[in-house]
Amino acid sequence: MGVCPDAVHSLNEDSLREVGLSYRKASYVLDLAAHFVDGRLSTPQIMNMNDTELLQSLTAVHGIGKLLAKIQQDLILL
């Protein structure tokens, strides 16, 4: 079971704060959801990207730096 980007994107920062996220983290989560909703990211795209493309795509999301992107790359390879 996963989280639907459309459902997350429909929330606001206050809603995410109510479930325990800080305002900063809430804005990061909303930006990630926006990337999926508008097509800049998708699971099939991510699964077919090379390392450079994946790093560039993930770090384009507000709040995802190179370290987190590299950790995500490792998890995708598992």
The first five atom37 places (N, CA, C, CB, O) and aatype in JSON, in Angstrom:
{
  "aatype": [12, 7, 19, 4, 14, 3, 0, 19, 8, 15, 10, 2, 6, 3, 15, 10, 1, 6, 19, 7, 10, 15, 18, 1, 11, 0, 15, 18, 19, 10, 3, 10, 0, 0, 8, 13, 19, 3, 7, 1, 10, 15, 16, 14, 5, 9, 12, 2, 12, 2, 3, 16, 6, 10, 10, 5, 15, 10, 16, 0, 19, 8, 7, 9, 7, 11, 10, 10, 0, 11, 9, 5, 5, 3, 10, 9, 10, 10],
  "atom_mask": [
    [1, 1, 1, 1, 1],
    [1, 1, 1, 0, 1],
    [1, 1, 1, 1, 1],
    [1, 1, 1, 1, 1],
    [1, 1, 1, 1, 1],
    [1, 1, 1, 1, 1],
    [1, 1, 1, 1, 1],
    [1, 1, 1, 1, 1],
    [1, 1, 1, 1, 1],
    [1, 1, 1, 1, 1],
    [1, 1, 1, 1, 1],
    [1, 1, 1, 1, 1],
    [1, 1, 1, 1, 1],
    [1, 1, 1, 1, 1],
    [1, 1, 1, 1, 1],
    [1, 1, 1, 1, 1],
    [1, 1, 1, 1, 1],
    [1, 1, 1, 1, 1],
    [1, 1, 1, 1, 1],
    [1, 1, 1, 0, 1],
    [1, 1, 1, 1, 1],
    [1, 1, 1, 1, 1],
    [1, 1, 1, 1, 1],
    [1, 1, 1, 1, 1],
    [1, 1, 1, 1, 1],
    [1, 1, 1, 1, 1],
    [1, 1, 1, 1, 1],
    [1, 1, 1, 1, 1],
    [1, 1, 1, 1, 1],
    [1, 1, 1, 1, 1],
    [1, 1, 1, 1, 1],
    [1, 1, 1, 1, 1],
    [1, 1, 1, 1, 1],
    [1, 1, 1, 1, 1],
    [1, 1, 1, 1, 1],
    [1, 1, 1, 1, 1],
    [1, 1, 1, 1, 1],
    [1, 1, 1, 1, 1],
    [1, 1, 1, 0, 1],
    [1, 1, 1, 1, 1],
    [1, 1, 1, 1, 1],
    [1, 1, 1, 1, 1],
    [1, 1, 1, 1, 1],
    [1, 1, 1, 1, 1],
    [1, 1, 1, 1, 1],
    [1, 1, 1, 1, 1],
    [1, 1, 1, 1, 1],
    [1, 1, 1, 1, 1],
    [1, 1, 1, 1, 1],
    [1, 1, 1, 1, 1],
    [1, 1, 1, 1, 1],
    [1, 1, 1, 1, 1],
    [1, 1, 1, 1, 1],
    [1, 1, 1, 1, 1],
    [1, 1, 1, 1, 1],
    [1, 1, 1, 1, 1],
    [1, 1, 1, 1, 1],
    [1, 1, 1, 1, 1],
    [1, 1, 1, 1, 1],
    [1, 1, 1, 1, 1],
    [1, 1, 1, 1, 1],
    [1, 1, 1, 1, 1],
    [1, 1, 1, 0, 1],
    [1, 1, 1, 1, 1],
    [1, 1, 1, 0, 1],
    [1, 1, 1, 1, 1],
    [1, 1, 1, 1, 1],
    [1, 1, 1, 1, 1],
    [1, 1, 1, 1, 1],
    [1, 1, 1, 1, 1],
    [1, 1, 1, 1, 1],
    [1, 1, 1, 1, 1],
    [1, 1, 1, 1, 1],
    [1, 1, 1, 1, 1],
    [1, 1, 1, 1, 1],
    [1, 1, 1, 1, 1],
    [1, 1, 1, 1, 1],
    [1, 1, 1, 1, 1]
  ],
  "atom_positions": [
    [[0.85, -1.18, 0.0], [0.0, 0.0, 0.0], [0.88, 1.23, 0.0], [-0.96, 0.01, 1.21], [1.81, 1.33, 0.8]],
    [[0.61, 2.14, -0.87], [1.41, 3.35, -0.97], [0.56, 4.59, -0.73], [0.0, 0.0, 0.0], [-0.62, 4.52, -0.42]],
    [[1.22, 5.71, -0.89], [0.55, 6.99, -0.74], [0.29, 7.54, -2.14], [1.4, 7.99, 0.12], [1.19, 7.57, -2.98]],
    [[-0.92, 7.98, -2.38], [-1.29, 8.52, -3.68], [-0.86, 9.98, -3.78], [-2.82, 8.38, -3.91], [-1.31, 10.8, -2.98]],
    [[0.0, 10.33, -4.74], [0.44, 11.72, -4.88], [-0.72, 12.7, -5.04], [1.36, 11.84, -6.07], [-0.65, 13.82, -4.53]],
    [[-1.78, 12.3, -5.75], [-2.93, 13.2, -5.93], [-3.56, 13.55, -4.59], [-3.97, 12.56, -6.85], [-3.95, 14.7, -4.36]],
    [[-3.67, 12.55, -3.72], [-4.27, 12.79, -2.4], [-3.4, 13.72, -1.57], [-4.48, 11.46, -1.66], [-3.91, 14.63, -0.91]],
    [[-2.1, 13.5, -1.61], [-1.18, 14.36, -0.86], [-1.21, 15.77, -1.43], [0.26, 13.8, -0.9], [-1.24, 16.75, -0.68]],
    [[-1.2, 15.88, -2.75], [-1.19, 17.18, -3.41], [-2.43, 18.01, -3.08], [-1.08, 16.99, -4.91], [-2.39, 19.24, -3.09]],
    [[-3.53, 17.33, -2.78], [-4.77, 18.04, -2.46], [-4.77, 18.61, -1.03], [-5.96, 17.11, -2.64], [-5.65, 19.39, -0.68]],
    [[-3.8, 18.22, -0.22], [-3.71, 18.72, 1.15], [-2.99, 20.06, 1.19], [-2.98, 17.7, 2.04], [-2.38, 20.48, 0.21]],
    [[-3.07, 20.71, 2.32], [-2.3, 21.93, 2.52], [-1.31, 21.71, 3.66], [-3.23, 23.15, 2.82], [-1.36, 20.68, 4.34]],
    [[-0.43, 22.66, 3.86], [0.6, 22.51, 4.89], [0.0, 22.3, 6.27], [1.51, 23.73, 4.9], [0.53, 21.52, 7.06]],
    [[-1.11, 22.99, 6.58], [-1.73, 22.82, 7.89], [-2.22, 21.39, 8.11], [-2.9, 23.79, 8.04], [-2.1, 20.86, 9.21]],
    [[-2.76, 20.78, 7.07], [-3.21, 19.39, 7.18], [-2.04, 18.46, 7.47], [-3.92, 18.95, 5.88], [-2.15, 17.54, 8.28]],
    [[-0.93, 18.71, 6.8], [0.26, 17.88, 7.03], [0.86, 18.14, 8.41], [1.3, 18.14, 5.94], [1.43, 17.24, 9.02]],
    [[0.74, 19.35, 8.9], [1.2, 19.68, 10.25], [0.4, 18.89, 11.29], [1.08, 21.21, 10.52], [0.94, 18.48, 12.32]],
    [[-0.88, 18.69, 11.01], [-1.73, 17.96, 11.94], [-1.31, 16.5, 12.1], [-3.17, 18.02, 11.47], [-1.62, 15.87, 13.11]],
    [[-0.61, 15.96, 11.11], [-0.12, 14.58, 11.22], [1.34, 14.52, 11.65], [-0.29, 13.85, 9.9], [1.97, 13.46, 11.61]],
    [[1.88, 15.68, 12.06], [3.2, 15.69, 12.68], [4.35, 16.24, 11.88], [0.0, 0.0, 0.0], [5.49, 16.24, 12.36]],
    [[4.11, 16.71, 10.66], [5.21, 17.27, 9.88], [5.44, 18.73, 10.25], [4.92, 17.13, 8.37], [4.5, 19.45, 10.58]],
    [[6.68, 19.14, 10.18], [6.99, 20.57, 10.35], [6.54, 21.29, 9.08], [8.53, 20.8, 10.62], [6.29, 20.66, 8.05]],
    [[6.43, 22.62, 9.16], [6.07, 23.38, 7.95], [7.06, 23.13, 6.83], [5.98, 24.88, 8.26], [6.67, 22.99, 5.67]],
    [[8.34, 23.09, 7.17], [9.36, 22.88, 6.14], [9.19, 21.51, 5.48], [10.77, 23.01, 6.75], [9.2, 21.4, 4.26]],
    [[9.04, 20.46, 6.31], [8.88, 19.12, 5.73], [7.57, 19.02, 4.96], [8.92, 18.06, 6.84], [7.51, 18.33, 3.94]],
    [[6.54, 19.68, 5.44], [5.27, 19.67, 4.72], [5.44, 20.28, 3.33], [4.18, 20.44, 5.51], [4.89, 19.77, 2.35]],
    [[6.19, 21.36, 3.23], [6.41, 21.98, 1.92], [7.2, 21.05, 1.01], [7.13, 23.33, 2.07], [6.96, 21.01, -0.2]],
    [[8.14, 20.3, 1.57], [8.92, 19.34, 0.78], [8.01, 18.22, 0.25], [10.07, 18.74, 1.62], [8.09, 17.85, -0.93]],
    [[7.16, 17.7, 1.12], [6.24, 16.62, 0.73], [5.28, 17.11, -0.36], [5.44, 16.11, 1.95], [5.01, 16.39, -1.32]],
    [[4.79, 18.32, -0.21], [3.88, 18.88, -1.22], [4.59, 19.08, -2.56], [3.29, 20.21, -0.74], [3.99, 18.85, -3.61]],
    [[5.85, 19.49, -2.53], [6.59, 19.67, -3.78], [6.84, 18.32, -4.45], [7.92, 20.39, -3.52], [6.74, 18.21, -5.67]],
    [[7.16, 17.3, -3.67], [7.35, 15.97, -4.23], [6.05, 15.47, -4.86], [7.83, 14.98, -3.14], [6.07, 14.93, -5.97]],
    [[4.94, 15.66, -4.17], [3.64, 15.26, -4.73], [3.35, 16.02, -6.03], [2.5, 15.5, -3.71], [2.85, 15.44, -6.99]],
    [[3.67, 17.3, -6.05], [3.45, 18.11, -7.26], [4.26, 17.57, -8.43], [3.82, 19.59, -7.0], [3.78, 17.56, -9.56]],
    [[5.48, 17.12, -8.18], [6.31, 16.56, -9.25], [5.65, 15.33, -9.86], [7.71, 16.2, -8.71], [5.73, 15.11, -11.07]],
    [[4.99, 14.52, -9.02], [4.3, 13.33, -9.54], [2.99, 13.71, -10.24], [4.01, 12.34, -8.41], [2.68, 13.17, -11.3]],
    [[2.25, 14.63, -9.67], [0.96, 15.02, -10.24], [1.12, 15.66, -11.62], [0.23, 15.99, -9.3], [0.34, 15.38, -12.53]],
    [[2.13, 16.52, -11.77], [2.28, 17.22, -13.06], [3.15, 16.46, -14.07], [2.86, 18.59, -12.83], [3.41, 16.96, -15.17]],
    [[3.61, 15.28, -13.7], [4.33, 14.43, -14.64], [5.84, 14.61, -14.7], [0.0, 0.0, 0.0], [6.51, 13.94, -15.48]],
    [[6.38, 15.49, -13.87], [7.84, 15.63, -13.87], [8.51, 14.38, -13.34], [8.27, 16.84, -13.03], [9.66, 14.09, -13.68]],
    [[7.8, 13.62, -12.5], [8.28, 12.34, -11.99], [7.15, 11.32, -12.08], [8.79, 12.47, -10.52], [5.98, 11.66, -11.96]],
    [[7.54, 10.07, -12.29], [6.6, 8.95, -12.21], [7.41, 7.71, -11.84], [5.81, 8.75, -13.57], [8.62, 7.67, -12.05]],
    [[6.74, 6.73, -11.3], [7.44, 5.51, -10.92], [8.11, 4.86, -12.13], [6.48, 4.52, -10.25], [9.28, 4.48, -12.04]],
    [[7.41, 4.7, -13.27], [8.09, 4.11, -14.43], [9.31, 4.92, -14.88], [7.1, 3.98, -15.59], [10.34, 4.35, -15.24]],
    [[9.18, 6.26, -14.86], [10.34, 7.09, -15.25], [11.51, 6.83, -14.32], [9.97, 8.59, -15.23], [12.64, 6.63, -14.77]],
    [[11.24, 6.83, -13.03], [12.3, 6.63, -12.04], [12.98, 5.29, -12.23], [11.75, 6.74, -10.61], [14.2, 5.19, -12.15]],
    [[12.19, 4.26, -12.49], [12.74, 2.91, -12.64], [13.6, 2.78, -13.9], [11.62, 1.89, -12.67], [14.43, 1.88, -13.98]],
    [[13.4, 3.66, -14.87], [14.15, 3.57, -16.13], [15.24, 4.63, -16.28], [13.19, 3.68, -17.28], [15.91, 4.68, -17.32]],
    [[15.44, 5.45, -15.27], [16.46, 6.49, -15.35], [17.84, 5.92, -15.03], [16.14, 7.64, -14.39], [17.98, 5.0, -14.23]],
    [[18.85, 6.49, -15.67], [20.2, 6.14, -15.26], [20.54, 6.94, -14.0], [21.24, 6.44, -16.42], [19.75, 7.79, -13.57]],
    [[21.67, 6.68, -13.41], [22.02, 7.33, -12.14], [22.04, 8.85, -12.23], [23.38, 6.84, -11.68], [21.55, 9.53, -11.33]],
    [[22.59, 9.38, -13.3], [22.68, 10.83, -13.46], [21.3, 11.46, -13.59], [23.52, 11.19, -14.69], [21.01, 12.47, -12.95]],
    [[20.44, 10.86, -14.41], [19.08, 11.37, -14.59], [18.3, 11.32, -13.28], [18.34, 10.58, -15.67], [17.58, 12.25, -12.93]],
    [[18.46, 10.21, -12.55], [17.74, 10.06, -11.29], [18.2, 11.1, -10.28], [17.95, 8.65, -10.73], [17.37, 11.72, -9.59]],
    [[19.49, 11.3, -10.18], [20.03, 12.29, -9.25], [19.51, 13.69, -9.6], [21.58, 12.27, -9.27], [19.11, 14.45, -8.72]],
    [[19.51, 14.03, -10.88], [19.02, 15.35, -11.31], [17.53, 15.5, -11.04], [19.29, 15.56, -12.79], [17.09, 16.56, -10.58]],
    [[16.76, 14.47, -11.31], [15.31, 14.54, -11.11], [14.95, 14.64, -9.64], [14.64, 13.33, -11.72], [14.08, 15.42, -9.26]],
    [[15.61, 13.87, -8.8], [15.29, 13.9, -7.37], [15.75, 15.19, -6.72], [15.92, 12.72, -6.66], [15.05, 15.74, -5.87]],
    [[16.92, 15.68, -7.09], [17.4, 16.91, -6.46], [16.65, 18.14, -6.97], [18.89, 17.08, -6.71], [16.81, 19.23, -6.41]],
    [[15.84, 17.99, -8.01], [14.99, 19.1, -8.47], [13.79, 19.3, -7.54], [14.5, 18.84, -9.91], [13.13, 20.33, -7.58]],
    [[13.54, 18.31, -6.7], [12.45, 18.42, -5.71], [12.99, 19.2, -4.52], [11.92, 17.0, -5.27], [14.03, 18.87, -3.96]],
    [[12.25, 20.24, -4.14], [12.64, 21.07, -3.0], [12.77, 20.19, -1.76], [11.62, 22.22, -2.76], [11.82, 19.49, -1.39]],
    [[13.92, 20.24, -1.12], [14.14, 19.49, 0.11], [14.89, 18.18, -0.07], [0.0, 0.0, 0.0], [15.25, 17.54, 0.92]],
    [[15.13, 17.77, -1.32], [15.9, 16.55, -1.55], [17.27, 16.96, -2.06], [15.18, 15.6, -2.58], [17.42, 17.48, -3.16]],
    [[18.26, 16.71, -1.23], [19.63, 17.01, -1.6], [20.32, 15.79, -2.17], [0.0, 0.0, 0.0], [19.71, 14.74, -2.32]],
    [[21.59, 15.95, -2.48], [22.34, 14.85, -3.11], [22.42, 13.62, -2.21], [23.74, 15.32, -3.46], [22.33, 12.5, -2.71]],
    [[22.6, 13.8, -0.91], [22.73, 12.65, -0.02], [21.44, 11.83, -0.01], [23.07, 13.1, 1.41], [21.48, 10.61, -0.17]],
    [[20.32, 12.48, 0.17], [19.04, 11.78, 0.17], [18.76, 11.14, -1.18], [17.9, 12.72, 0.54], [18.25, 10.02, -1.24]],
    [[19.09, 11.82, -2.25], [18.89, 11.26, -3.59], [19.74, 10.01, -3.79], [19.23, 12.3, -4.67], [19.28, 9.04, -4.39]],
    [[20.97, 10.04, -3.31], [21.85, 8.86, -3.45], [21.33, 7.7, -2.62], [23.29, 9.21, -3.04], [21.43, 6.54, -3.04]],
    [[20.79, 7.99, -1.44], [20.2, 6.93, -0.62], [19.01, 6.33, -1.36], [19.75, 7.47, 0.78], [18.85, 5.11, -1.39]],
    [[18.19, 7.17, -1.95], [17.03, 6.7, -2.72], [17.48, 5.85, -3.9], [16.18, 7.88, -3.21], [16.86, 4.83, -4.2]],
    [[18.55, 6.25, -4.57], [19.09, 5.46, -5.68], [19.43, 4.06, -5.19], [20.34, 6.14, -6.3], [19.1, 3.07, -5.84]],
    [[20.09, 3.98, -4.06], [20.46, 2.67, -3.5], [19.23, 1.82, -3.19], [21.3, 2.85, -2.23], [19.23, 0.61, -3.43]],
    [[18.19, 2.44, -2.67], [16.97, 1.71, -2.34], [16.26, 1.22, -3.59], [16.03, 2.58, -1.52], [15.7, 0.12, -3.59]],
    [[16.29, 2.0, -4.65], [15.65, 1.59, -5.91], [16.36, 0.37, -6.48], [15.65, 2.74, -6.93], [15.72, -0.5, -7.09]],
    [[17.66, 0.3, -6.3], [18.43, -0.82, -6.83], [18.2, -2.12, -6.08], [19.89, -0.5, -6.81], [18.51, -3.19, -6.61]],
    [[17.65, -2.06, -4.87], [17.43, -3.29, -4.08], [16.41, -4.18, -4.68], [17.02, -2.96, -2.69], [16.12, -5.24, -4.13]]
  ]
}
